[in-house]
Amino acid sequence: MNRIKEVLEDQGRTQTWLAKKLEKSYVVVTKYCNNHTQPSIPTLIKIAAILDVDVRELLVSTKE
């Protein structure tokens, strides 16, 4: 599970904006944001760089 959608909302950015920055289709980014598919590790790192956050902020912790 990832938190891409939440981070985008916190920053006031859209999935369309992220799709353009990633050079991927809106459909692919929407699937990432809705946790229907997960981005590869290199793509997740790129998303973190685009959003200027630590990659760990994009992941849901498995420990409490």
Biopython code that builds the backbone (N, CA, C, O; Angstrom):
import numpy as np
from Bio.PDB.StructureBuilder import StructureBuilder

atoms = [
    (1, "MET", "N", (0.844, -1.181, 0.000)),
    (1, "MET", "CA", (0.000, 0.000, 0.000)),
    (1, "MET", "C", (0.890, 1.246, 0.000)),
    (1, "MET", "O", (1.972, 1.269, 0.587)),
    (2, "ASN", "N", (0.391, 2.276, -0.680)),
    (2, "ASN", "CA", (1.148, 3.520, -0.719)),
    (2, "ASN", "C", (0.256, 4.701, -0.337)),
    (2, "ASN", "O", (-0.966, 4.577, -0.254)),
    (3, "ARG", "N", (0.891, 5.835, -0.111)),
    (3, "ARG", "CA", (0.208, 7.058, 0.302)),
    (3, "ARG", "C", (0.346, 8.160, -0.752)),
    (3, "ARG", "O", (0.266, 9.341, -0.417)),
    (4, "ILE", "N", (0.546, 7.799, -1.988)),
    (4, "ILE", "CA", (0.758, 8.792, -3.043)),
    (4, "ILE", "C", (-0.420, 9.769, -3.106)),
    (4, "ILE", "O", (-0.226, 10.982, -3.178)),
    (5, "LYS", "N", (-1.621, 9.238, -3.078)),
    (5, "LYS", "CA", (-2.814, 10.082, -3.183)),
    (5, "LYS", "C", (-2.874, 11.094, -2.041)),
    (5, "LYS", "O", (-3.170, 12.268, -2.265)),
    (6, "GLU", "N", (-2.595, 10.641, -0.817)),
    (6, "GLU", "CA", (-2.647, 11.531, 0.340)),
    (6, "GLU", "C", (-1.589, 12.628, 0.249)),
    (6, "GLU", "O", (-1.862, 13.786, 0.566)),
    (7, "VAL", "N", (-0.397, 12.269, -0.181)),
    (7, "VAL", "CA", (0.670, 13.267, -0.299)),
    (7, "VAL", "C", (0.326, 14.291, -1.381)),
    (7, "VAL", "O", (0.552, 15.487, -1.198)),
    (8, "LEU", "N", (-0.219, 13.827, -2.500)),
    (8, "LEU", "CA", (-0.655, 14.762, -3.547)),
    (8, "LEU", "C", (-1.694, 15.739, -2.986)),
    (8, "LEU", "O", (-1.602, 16.945, -3.214)),
    (9, "GLU", "N", (-2.674, 15.217, -2.257)),
    (9, "GLU", "CA", (-3.724, 16.073, -1.691)),
    (9, "GLU", "C", (-3.137, 17.063, -0.697)),
    (9, "GLU", "O", (-3.515, 18.235, -0.689)),
    (10, "ASP", "N", (-2.205, 16.593, 0.150)),
    (10, "ASP", "CA", (-1.572, 17.479, 1.127)),
    (10, "ASP", "C", (-0.840, 18.635, 0.443)),
    (10, "ASP", "O", (-0.797, 19.748, 0.966)),
    (11, "GLN", "N", (-0.266, 18.358, -0.731)),
    (11, "GLN", "CA", (0.488, 19.376, -1.461)),
    (11, "GLN", "C", (-0.380, 20.184, -2.425)),
    (11, "GLN", "O", (0.103, 21.119, -3.062)),
    (12, "GLY", "N", (-1.652, 19.827, -2.530)),
    (12, "GLY", "CA", (-2.546, 20.539, -3.440)),
    (12, "GLY", "C", (-2.250, 20.249, -4.902)),
    (12, "GLY", "O", (-2.498, 21.084, -5.771)),
    (13, "ARG", "N", (-1.727, 19.078, -5.166)),
    (13, "ARG", "CA", (-1.381, 18.692, -6.539)),
    (13, "ARG", "C", (-2.356, 17.631, -7.035)),
    (13, "ARG", "O", (-3.043, 16.982, -6.247)),
    (14, "THR", "N", (-2.404, 17.468, -8.344)),
    (14, "THR", "CA", (-3.345, 16.520, -8.935)),
    (14, "THR", "C", (-2.630, 15.304, -9.507)),
    (14, "THR", "O", (-1.419, 15.315, -9.728)),
    (15, "GLN", "N", (-3.396, 14.281, -9.734)),
    (15, "GLN", "CA", (-2.865, 13.076, -10.371)),
    (15, "GLN", "C", (-2.442, 13.379, -11.805)),
    (15, "GLN", "O", (-1.476, 12.801, -12.303)),
    (16, "THR", "N", (-3.148, 14.266, -12.460)),
    (16, "THR", "CA", (-2.783, 14.675, -13.822)),
    (16, "THR", "C", (-1.411, 15.332, -13.827)),
    (16, "THR", "O", (-0.592, 15.058, -14.704)),
    (17, "TRP", "N", (-1.158, 16.198, -12.850)),
    (17, "TRP", "CA", (0.136, 16.862, -12.730)),
    (17, "TRP", "C", (1.246, 15.820, -12.557)),
    (17, "TRP", "O", (2.279, 15.893, -13.222)),
    (18, "LEU", "N", (1.026, 14.847, -11.660)),
    (18, "LEU", "CA", (2.028, 13.822, -11.422)),
    (18, "LEU", "C", (2.250, 12.966, -12.662)),
    (18, "LEU", "O", (3.386, 12.603, -12.967)),
    (19, "ALA", "N", (1.191, 12.645, -13.371)),
    (19, "ALA", "CA", (1.320, 11.850, -14.595)),
    (19, "ALA", "C", (2.215, 12.556, -15.610)),
    (19, "ALA", "O", (3.056, 11.924, -16.249)),
    (20, "LYS", "N", (2.031, 13.859, -15.754)),
    (20, "LYS", "CA", (2.870, 14.626, -16.691)),
    (20, "LYS", "C", (4.321, 14.623, -16.242)),
    (20, "LYS", "O", (5.221, 14.442, -17.062)),
    (21, "LYS", "N", (4.561, 14.824, -14.947)),
    (21, "LYS", "CA", (5.931, 14.844, -14.422)),
    (21, "LYS", "C", (6.613, 13.485, -14.574)),
    (21, "LYS", "O", (7.811, 13.411, -14.846)),
    (22, "LEU", "N", (5.838, 12.411, -14.396)),
    (22, "LEU", "CA", (6.389, 11.049, -14.514)),
    (22, "LEU", "C", (6.492, 10.583, -15.965)),
    (22, "LEU", "O", (7.150, 9.588, -16.270)),
    (23, "GLU", "N", (5.830, 11.322, -16.845)),
    (23, "GLU", "CA", (5.725, 10.922, -18.249)),
    (23, "GLU", "C", (5.048, 9.559, -18.379)),
    (23, "GLU", "O", (5.464, 8.699, -19.155)),
    (24, "LYS", "N", (3.989, 9.402, -17.587)),
    (24, "LYS", "CA", (3.155, 8.193, -17.630)),
    (24, "LYS", "C", (1.718, 8.639, -17.845)),
    (24, "LYS", "O", (1.384, 9.808, -17.653)),
    (25, "SER", "N", (0.882, 7.709, -18.240)),
    (25, "SER", "CA", (-0.514, 8.059, -18.491)),
    (25, "SER", "C", (-1.241, 8.328, -17.173)),
    (25, "SER", "O", (-0.844, 7.855, -16.108)),
    (26, "TYR", "N", (-2.306, 9.096, -17.286)),
    (26, "TYR", "CA", (-3.147, 9.395, -16.129)),
    (26, "TYR", "C", (-3.690, 8.103, -15.525)),
    (26, "TYR", "O", (-3.789, 7.979, -14.304)),
    (27, "VAL", "N", (-4.041, 7.143, -16.378)),
    (27, "VAL", "CA", (-4.606, 5.869, -15.918)),
    (27, "VAL", "C", (-3.611, 5.123, -15.027)),
    (27, "VAL", "O", (-3.997, 4.573, -13.995)),
    (28, "VAL", "N", (-2.349, 5.100, -15.415)),
    (28, "VAL", "CA", (-1.319, 4.423, -14.622)),
    (28, "VAL", "C", (-1.192, 5.087, -13.254)),
    (28, "VAL", "O", (-1.153, 4.402, -12.232)),
    (29, "VAL", "N", (-1.128, 6.401, -13.231)),
    (29, "VAL", "CA", (-0.985, 7.132, -11.965)),
    (29, "VAL", "C", (-2.220, 6.941, -11.095)),
    (29, "VAL", "O", (-2.097, 6.805, -9.878)),
    (30, "THR", "N", (-3.385, 6.928, -11.685)),
    (30, "THR", "CA", (-4.613, 6.692, -10.930)),
    (30, "THR", "C", (-4.587, 5.316, -10.281)),
    (30, "THR", "O", (-5.021, 5.158, -9.139)),
    (31, "LYS", "N", (-4.086, 4.330, -10.996)),
    (31, "LYS", "CA", (-3.974, 2.982, -10.418)),
    (31, "LYS", "C", (-3.006, 2.972, -9.248)),
    (31, "LYS", "O", (-3.241, 2.277, -8.259)),
    (32, "TYR", "N", (-1.917, 3.733, -9.344)),
    (32, "TYR", "CA", (-0.997, 3.862, -8.209)),
    (32, "TYR", "C", (-1.709, 4.516, -7.028)),
    (32, "TYR", "O", (-1.636, 4.027, -5.901)),
    (33, "CYS", "N", (-2.390, 5.614, -7.292)),
    (33, "CYS", "CA", (-3.027, 6.390, -6.231)),
    (33, "CYS", "C", (-4.149, 5.627, -5.538)),
    (33, "CYS", "O", (-4.398, 5.832, -4.350)),
    (34, "ASN", "N", (-4.818, 4.759, -6.266)),
    (34, "ASN", "CA", (-5.923, 3.983, -5.691)),
    (34, "ASN", "C", (-5.479, 2.606, -5.212)),
    (34, "ASN", "O", (-6.303, 1.778, -4.824)),
    (35, "ASN", "N", (-4.161, 2.369, -5.242)),
    (35, "ASN", "CA", (-3.576, 1.114, -4.782)),
    (35, "ASN", "C", (-4.100, -0.115, -5.533)),
    (35, "ASN", "O", (-4.189, -1.206, -4.969)),
    (36, "HIS", "N", (-4.444, 0.076, -6.803)),
    (36, "HIS", "CA", (-4.805, -1.064, -7.638)),
    (36, "HIS", "C", (-3.556, -1.738, -8.187)),
    (36, "HIS", "O", (-3.545, -2.950, -8.402)),
    (37, "THR", "N", (-2.515, -0.962, -8.411)),
    (37, "THR", "CA", (-1.192, -1.481, -8.756)),
    (37, "THR", "C", (-0.178, -0.654, -7.980)),
    (37, "THR", "O", (-0.471, 0.456, -7.534)),
    (38, "GLN", "N", (1.009, -1.206, -7.827)),
    (38, "GLN", "CA", (2.054, -0.501, -7.104)),
    (38, "GLN", "C", (3.172, -0.129, -8.067)),
    (38, "GLN", "O", (3.522, -0.916, -8.947)),
    (39, "PRO", "N", (3.733, 1.060, -7.910)),
    (39, "PRO", "CA", (4.859, 1.439, -8.766)),
    (39, "PRO", "C", (6.090, 0.612, -8.408)),
    (39, "PRO", "O", (6.228, 0.134, -7.282)),
    (40, "SER", "N", (6.967, 0.454, -9.371)),
    (40, "SER", "CA", (8.235, -0.215, -9.100)),
    (40, "SER", "C", (9.036, 0.654, -8.127)),
    (40, "SER", "O", (8.729, 1.832, -7.940)),
    (41, "ILE", "N", (10.045, 0.073, -7.521)),
    (41, "ILE", "CA", (10.883, 0.834, -6.587)),
    (41, "ILE", "C", (11.521, 2.045, -7.283)),
    (41, "ILE", "O", (11.485, 3.141, -6.725)),
    (42, "PRO", "N", (12.109, 1.886, -8.495)),
    (42, "PRO", "CA", (12.670, 3.071, -9.162)),
    (42, "PRO", "C", (11.618, 4.148, -9.434)),
    (42, "PRO", "O", (11.907, 5.339, -9.311)),
    (43, "THR", "N", (10.408, 3.740, -9.799)),
    (43, "THR", "CA", (9.342, 4.711, -10.045)),
    (43, "THR", "C", (8.928, 5.380, -8.741)),
    (43, "THR", "O", (8.672, 6.584, -8.722)),
    (44, "LEU", "N", (8.858, 4.625, -7.662)),
    (44, "LEU", "CA", (8.502, 5.196, -6.365)),
    (44, "LEU", "C", (9.540, 6.222, -5.926)),
    (44, "LEU", "O", (9.195, 7.265, -5.371)),
    (45, "ILE", "N", (10.794, 5.928, -6.173)),
    (45, "ILE", "CA", (11.869, 6.872, -5.844)),
    (45, "ILE", "C", (11.728, 8.144, -6.679)),
    (45, "ILE", "O", (11.943, 9.248, -6.179)),
    (46, "LYS", "N", (11.368, 7.983, -7.951)),
    (46, "LYS", "CA", (11.168, 9.139, -8.826)),
    (46, "LYS", "C", (9.980, 9.986, -8.358)),
    (46, "LYS", "O", (10.040, 11.215, -8.378)),
    (47, "ILE", "N", (8.907, 9.319, -7.938)),
    (47, "ILE", "CA", (7.737, 10.032, -7.420)),
    (47, "ILE", "C", (8.126, 10.829, -6.178)),
    (47, "ILE", "O", (7.738, 11.988, -6.032)),
    (48, "ALA", "N", (8.887, 10.211, -5.293)),
    (48, "ALA", "CA", (9.335, 10.899, -4.075)),
    (48, "ALA", "C", (10.154, 12.135, -4.426)),
    (48, "ALA", "O", (9.997, 13.184, -3.801)),
    (49, "ALA", "N", (11.023, 12.014, -5.419)),
    (49, "ALA", "CA", (11.839, 13.156, -5.835)),
    (49, "ALA", "C", (10.959, 14.269, -6.417)),
    (49, "ALA", "O", (11.166, 15.445, -6.118)),
    (50, "ILE", "N", (9.996, 13.905, -7.232)),
    (50, "ILE", "CA", (9.094, 14.894, -7.827)),
    (50, "ILE", "C", (8.300, 15.617, -6.741)),
    (50, "ILE", "O", (8.107, 16.831, -6.804)),
    (51, "LEU", "N", (7.845, 14.859, -5.749)),
    (51, "LEU", "CA", (7.040, 15.443, -4.675)),
    (51, "LEU", "C", (7.905, 16.051, -3.567)),
    (51, "LEU", "O", (7.385, 16.659, -2.631)),
    (52, "ASP", "N", (9.206, 15.885, -3.677)),
    (52, "ASP", "CA", (10.162, 16.412, -2.700)),
    (52, "ASP", "C", (9.863, 15.904, -1.288)),
    (52, "ASP", "O", (9.804, 16.671, -0.327)),
    (53, "VAL", "N", (9.679, 14.586, -1.197)),
    (53, "VAL", "CA", (9.465, 13.938, 0.099)),
    (53, "VAL", "C", (10.385, 12.726, 0.192)),
    (53, "VAL", "O", (10.878, 12.226, -0.820)),
    (54, "ASP", "N", (10.607, 12.266, 1.408)),
    (54, "ASP", "CA", (11.342, 11.026, 1.617)),
    (54, "ASP", "C", (10.474, 9.882, 1.098)),
    (54, "ASP", "O", (9.260, 9.879, 1.300)),
    (55, "VAL", "N", (11.082, 8.933, 0.444)),
    (55, "VAL", "CA", (10.324, 7.822, -0.143)),
    (55, "VAL", "C", (9.501, 7.091, 0.920)),
    (55, "VAL", "O", (8.445, 6.537, 0.614)),
    (56, "ARG", "N", (9.974, 7.089, 2.149)),
    (56, "ARG", "CA", (9.236, 6.416, 3.227)),
    (56, "ARG", "C", (7.891, 7.067, 3.505)),
    (56, "ARG", "O", (6.978, 6.415, 4.013)),
    (57, "GLU", "N", (7.761, 8.359, 3.174)),
    (57, "GLU", "CA", (6.482, 9.044, 3.371)),
    (57, "GLU", "C", (5.407, 8.539, 2.404)),
    (57, "GLU", "O", (4.214, 8.753, 2.622)),
    (58, "LEU", "N", (5.837, 7.873, 1.345)),
    (58, "LEU", "CA", (4.890, 7.374, 0.355)),
    (58, "LEU", "C", (4.400, 5.962, 0.670)),
    (58, "LEU", "O", (3.529, 5.431, -0.019)),
    (59, "LEU", "N", (4.962, 5.363, 1.708)),
    (59, "LEU", "CA", (4.617, 3.981, 2.047)),
    (59, "LEU", "C", (3.808, 3.913, 3.325)),
    (59, "LEU", "O", (3.974, 4.730, 4.231)),
    (60, "VAL", "N", (2.931, 2.929, 3.382)),
    (60, "VAL", "CA", (2.163, 2.680, 4.585)),
    (60, "VAL", "C", (2.989, 1.728, 5.445)),
    (60, "VAL", "O", (3.408, 0.665, 4.985)),
    (61, "SER", "N", (3.216, 2.116, 6.678)),
    (61, "SER", "CA", (4.025, 1.299, 7.580)),
    (61, "SER", "C", (3.349, -0.029, 7.849)),
    (61, "SER", "O", (2.125, -0.105, 7.964)),
    (62, "THR", "N", (4.156, -1.079, 7.948)),
    (62, "THR", "CA", (3.610, -2.390, 8.280)),
    (62, "THR", "C", (3.718, -2.659, 9.776)),
    (62, "THR", "O", (3.240, -3.681, 10.267)),
    (63, "LYS", "N", (4.357, -1.724, 10.503)),
    (63, "LYS", "CA", (4.474, -1.851, 11.951)),
    (63, "LYS", "C", (3.815, -0.658, 12.613)),
    (63, "LYS", "O", (3.744, 0.432, 12.045)),
    (64, "GLU", "N", (3.344, -0.878, 13.799)),
    (64, "GLU", "CA", (2.690, 0.211, 14.517)),
    (64, "GLU", "C", (3.554, 0.777, 15.591)),
    (64, "GLU", "O", (3.143, 1.705, 16.288)),
]
sb = StructureBuilder()
sb.init_structure("model")
sb.init_model(0)
sb.init_chain("A")
sb.init_seg("    ")
for serial, (resi, resn, name, xyz) in enumerate(atoms, 1):
    if name == "N":
        sb.init_residue(resn, " ", resi, " ")
    sb.init_atom(name, np.array(xyz, "f"), 0.0, 1.0, " ", f" {name:<3s}", serial, name[0])
structure = sb.get_structure()
